[in-house]
Amino acid sequence: MDCRAPAALAMTRRSHVSDTLARLEATIAQRLAASPGESYVARLHAKGLAKIAQKLGEEATEAVIAALAGDEQELVAEAADVIFHLMVLLAEKGVNLDKVLAELDRREGTSGLVEKASRSE
């Protein structure tokens, strides 16, 4: 059993998540410049923004289906696909993941209902 304090465990987990996403973002950026014959990311990039967005939508739908089916491993796999394709879309649009994380940080501690209401004003 891990005897570290919950806050320390959360920080360790956050660091791992951040490292994983940073590595993925760097890999995607590198592969955008690759040949479509050598890289799935490059192939999506060559097909354009609409195809990337469509693929993200397909993966999100598959994640919903997996969640409703109750299959945890399938949900985990589909969630990974959603995150991956979202990051490809962000890279295609030149949006750094740090901007998304900053927006999440900004929203932290705010009720989702309050935050959503503030966007409709």
Secondary structure by P-SEA (a helix, b strand, c coil): cccccaaaaaaaaaaaaaaaaaaaaaaaaaaccccccccaaaaaaaacaaaaaaaaaaaaaaaaaaaaaccaaaaaaaaaaaaaaaaaaaaaacccaaaaaaaaaaaccccaaaaaaaaac
